[in-house]
Amino acid sequence: MIVHLPKEEAKLIRRQLLTDIVYAISHSALKPMNPEYTQLSPIEIYVSAQEFAQTVIRLSDVDEGLEDEMDDLFEEAKNGNDAMFILVLAAIMLQAVDQKNPTKKTKKTIIKIFQRCQDNPLYMPLLEQFAHQEEERYAEGKITNLVDYELQEIERDKDADAIRTVIKALITDADKFGTDNINALIVKLNKFNLDNNHVIDEELKQLYDKLHYSTIKIGEVKELVMNKQVQNEVQNVEPGATGIINKK
């Protein structure tokens, strides 16, 4: 149940998870724990938690099966911290599921997991870290920080396929991010593209298109006020007017 990943496989999965909110938050909380409290990487803890959550959510009877699953996890773990980290992250994943589709079974599972973990001295500090990271919000720097880390590693390896994997994930989930975050990402990616012989020109165009960025040249820009009341006078359009303004 505890997943151990070869380095290259871990890289691939990590890049696919860059835009996952739970992973973005958990990475920042778990990375300082290694190697002092666990030998598992944040991605190994995440994937192990994902497998545990998927296993217990399929249990027909939480009261009968959950304790056995947790016992198996603690037995397999090299130390109690490994099992606790996996369980807490699995509970957070289940909370995300429960927000979309609330059930008594899921709530009972989460409570039982937290009860099992609460005696570990790292339990509360870890929960506080998760809460702190979530308060700062993944869209306010978490994803850009992760992408920056990936770009530095990719640039060292000169791995064009790796950056395309990152970009593909960003394009797929771009509409989940705030404008400021997207602008920061585009700045990072443009710099990478310039430094690496324009290897991601097409991917960058897709990202711009996804974000509705205008490609109209300066001097051809049109300011439109169409089917919309103007609250204050703008460019000689009186309040209450509608129409189109061409700025030549």
C-alpha positions as CSV (number, residue, x, y, z in Angstrom):
1,M,0.0,0.0,0.0
2,I,3.0,2.3,0.6
3,V,4.2,3.3,-2.9
4,H,8.0,3.6,-3.5
5,L,8.8,5.3,-6.8
6,P,11.9,5.2,-9.0
7,K,13.2,8.7,-9.6
8,E,12.1,9.1,-13.2
9,E,8.6,7.7,-12.5
10,A,8.3,10.1,-9.5
11,K,9.3,13.0,-11.8
12,L,6.6,12.1,-14.3
13,I,3.8,11.8,-11.8
14,R,4.9,15.0,-10.0
15,R,4.7,17.0,-13.1
16,Q,1.3,15.6,-13.9
17,L,0.1,16.7,-10.4
18,L,1.4,20.3,-10.6
19,T,-2.1,21.7,-10.9
20,D,-3.7,19.5,-8.3
21,I,-4.8,21.6,-5.3
22,V,-4.3,18.9,-2.7
23,Y,-0.9,18.1,-4.0
24,A,0.2,21.7,-4.2
25,I,-0.8,22.3,-0.6
26,S,0.6,19.0,0.7
27,H,3.9,19.4,-1.1
28,S,4.7,22.6,0.8
29,A,3.7,21.0,4.1
30,L,5.4,17.6,3.7
31,K,8.7,18.6,2.1
32,P,10.3,19.9,5.3
33,M,9.5,16.5,7.0
34,N,12.0,14.7,4.8
35,P,14.4,13.3,5.8
36,E,14.2,14.1,9.5
37,Y,10.8,12.5,10.1
38,T,10.2,10.3,7.0
39,Q,12.2,8.9,4.1
40,L,9.2,9.1,1.8
41,S,9.1,12.0,-0.6
42,P,6.0,14.2,-0.8
43,I,5.0,12.5,-4.1
44,E,5.3,9.0,-2.6
45,I,3.2,10.1,0.4
46,Y,0.6,11.7,-2.0
47,V,0.3,8.6,-4.2
48,S,0.2,6.3,-1.2
49,A,-2.5,8.4,0.4
50,Q,-4.4,8.4,-2.9
51,E,-4.3,4.6,-3.0
52,F,-5.4,4.3,0.6
53,A,-8.3,6.8,0.1
54,Q,-9.5,4.9,-3.0
55,T,-9.3,1.6,-1.1
56,V,-11.3,2.7,2.0
57,I,-13.9,4.6,0.0
58,R,-14.8,1.3,-1.6
59,L,-15.3,-0.5,1.7
60,S,-18.9,-1.8,2.2
61,D,-18.6,-1.3,6.0
62,V,-16.3,1.3,7.4
63,D,-16.8,0.0,11.0
64,E,-15.6,-3.5,10.0
65,G,-12.9,-2.8,7.4
66,L,-11.2,0.5,8.1
67,E,-9.3,-0.5,11.3
68,D,-7.8,-3.5,9.4
69,E,-6.7,-1.3,6.6
70,M,-5.1,1.2,9.0
71,D,-3.4,-1.7,10.9
72,D,-2.0,-3.0,7.6
73,L,-0.6,0.4,6.8
74,F,1.1,0.9,10.2
75,E,2.5,-2.7,9.9
76,E,4.0,-1.9,6.5
77,A,5.4,1.5,7.4
78,K,9.0,1.8,8.5
79,N,7.9,4.2,11.2
80,G,4.6,5.5,12.6
81,N,5.2,8.9,11.0
82,D,5.0,7.4,7.5
83,A,1.7,5.9,8.2
84,M,0.4,9.0,9.9
85,F,1.4,11.3,7.0
86,I,-0.3,9.0,4.5
87,L,-3.5,8.7,6.6
88,V,-3.8,12.5,7.3
89,L,-3.4,13.3,3.6
90,A,-5.9,10.5,2.7
91,A,-8.4,12.1,5.1
92,I,-7.9,15.5,3.4
93,M,-8.5,13.9,0.0
94,L,-11.7,12.3,1.4
95,Q,-12.7,15.7,2.7
96,A,-12.4,17.1,-0.9
97,V,-14.6,14.3,-2.1
98,D,-17.1,14.9,0.7
99,Q,-17.4,18.6,-0.2
100,K,-18.6,17.6,-3.7
101,N,-20.7,14.6,-2.6
102,P,-21.4,14.6,1.2
103,T,-22.1,11.1,2.7
104,K,-22.2,9.8,6.3
105,K,-19.8,7.0,5.3
106,T,-17.1,9.4,4.1
107,K,-17.5,11.6,7.2
108,K,-17.2,8.6,9.5
109,T,-14.1,7.4,7.7
110,I,-12.4,10.8,8.1
111,I,-13.2,11.0,11.8
112,K,-11.9,7.5,12.4
113,I,-8.6,8.3,10.5
114,F,-8.1,11.4,12.6
115,Q,-8.8,9.5,15.8
116,R,-6.2,6.9,14.9
117,C,-3.5,9.6,14.2
118,Q,-4.1,12.1,17.0
119,D,-1.6,10.6,19.4
120,N,1.3,11.2,17.1
121,P,3.2,14.4,18.2
122,L,3.5,15.5,14.6
123,Y,-0.3,15.2,14.0
124,M,-1.3,18.7,15.0
125,P,1.7,20.5,13.6
126,L,1.0,18.7,10.2
127,L,-2.7,19.7,10.3
128,E,-1.7,23.3,11.1
129,Q,0.7,23.3,8.2
130,F,-2.0,22.1,5.8
131,A,-4.4,24.7,7.1
132,H,-1.7,27.5,6.8
133,Q,-0.9,26.4,3.2
134,E,-4.6,26.4,2.3
135,E,-5.2,29.8,3.8
136,E,-2.4,31.2,1.6
137,R,-4.3,29.5,-1.2
138,Y,-2.7,27.4,-3.9
139,A,-3.5,30.0,-6.6
140,E,-1.4,32.6,-4.8
141,G,2.0,31.3,-5.4
142,K,1.9,27.6,-4.7
143,I,1.6,26.5,-8.3
144,T,4.0,29.1,-9.6
145,N,6.6,27.9,-7.0
146,L,6.2,24.3,-8.0
147,V,6.4,25.2,-11.7
148,D,9.6,27.3,-11.0
149,Y,11.1,24.3,-9.3
150,E,10.2,22.0,-12.2
151,L,11.6,24.5,-14.8
152,Q,14.9,24.7,-13.0
153,E,15.3,20.9,-13.0
154,I,14.1,20.6,-16.6
155,E,16.5,23.3,-17.8
156,R,19.4,21.5,-16.2
157,D,18.3,18.3,-18.1
158,K,17.4,20.2,-21.3
159,D,14.3,18.0,-21.4
160,A,11.8,19.4,-23.9
161,D,9.3,16.6,-23.4
162,A,9.2,17.2,-19.7
163,I,8.3,20.9,-20.1
164,R,5.6,19.9,-22.6
165,T,4.1,17.6,-19.9
166,V,4.1,20.6,-17.5
167,I,2.5,22.9,-20.0
168,K,-0.1,20.3,-21.0
169,A,-1.3,20.2,-17.3
170,L,-1.3,24.0,-17.1
171,I,-3.3,24.4,-20.2
172,T,-5.8,21.8,-19.1
173,D,-6.4,23.4,-15.7
174,A,-5.6,27.1,-16.6
175,D,-9.2,28.2,-16.0
176,K,-8.9,27.3,-12.3
177,F,-6.1,29.8,-11.7
178,G,-6.4,33.5,-10.9
179,T,-5.2,36.1,-13.4
180,D,-2.2,37.2,-11.3
181,N,-1.1,33.6,-11.0
182,I,-1.4,33.0,-14.7
183,N,0.6,36.1,-15.5
184,A,3.4,34.9,-13.2
185,L,3.4,31.5,-14.9
186,I,3.6,33.1,-18.4
187,V,6.5,35.2,-17.4
188,K,8.4,32.1,-16.1
189,L,7.5,30.1,-19.2
190,N,8.5,32.9,-21.6
191,K,11.9,33.2,-20.0
192,F,12.4,29.5,-20.2
193,N,11.3,29.5,-23.9
194,L,13.7,32.3,-24.7
195,D,16.6,30.5,-23.0
196,N,15.8,27.2,-24.7
197,N,15.5,28.2,-28.4
198,H,11.7,28.6,-28.4
199,V,11.0,24.9,-27.7
200,I,7.5,25.7,-26.4
201,D,6.2,28.3,-28.8
202,E,3.1,26.4,-29.7
203,E,2.3,25.4,-26.1
204,L,2.6,29.1,-25.0
205,K,0.3,30.1,-27.8
206,Q,-2.3,27.6,-26.5
207,L,-1.9,28.9,-23.0
208,Y,-2.4,32.5,-24.2
209,D,-5.5,31.4,-26.2
210,K,-6.8,29.5,-23.1
211,L,-6.6,32.7,-21.1
212,H,-8.2,34.9,-23.7
213,Y,-5.1,37.0,-24.2
214,S,-5.4,39.4,-27.2
215,T,-2.9,38.9,-30.0
216,I,-3.9,42.2,-31.8
217,K,-0.9,44.3,-32.5
218,I,-0.4,47.6,-30.8
219,G,-2.0,50.4,-32.9
220,E,-4.9,48.1,-34.0
221,V,-6.4,47.8,-30.6
222,K,-10.2,48.5,-30.4
223,E,-12.0,49.5,-27.2
224,L,-15.4,48.0,-27.3
225,V,-18.5,49.1,-25.3
226,M,-21.1,46.8,-26.8
227,N,-24.6,46.2,-25.3
228,K,-23.4,47.5,-22.0
229,Q,-24.4,50.7,-20.2
230,V,-21.6,53.1,-19.4
231,Q,-21.8,54.1,-15.7
232,N,-19.4,57.0,-16.1
233,E,-18.3,59.1,-19.1
234,V,-15.5,57.2,-20.9
235,Q,-13.8,58.4,-24.0
236,N,-16.7,60.9,-24.8
237,V,-19.3,58.2,-24.3
238,E,-21.9,59.7,-21.9
239,P,-23.3,57.7,-19.0
240,G,-26.1,55.4,-20.0
241,A,-25.0,55.2,-23.6
242,T,-24.1,52.0,-25.5
243,G,-22.1,51.5,-28.6
244,I,-18.6,50.8,-30.0
245,I,-15.5,53.0,-29.7
246,N,-12.6,52.5,-32.1
247,K,-9.4,53.8,-30.7
248,K,-7.1,54.5,-33.7
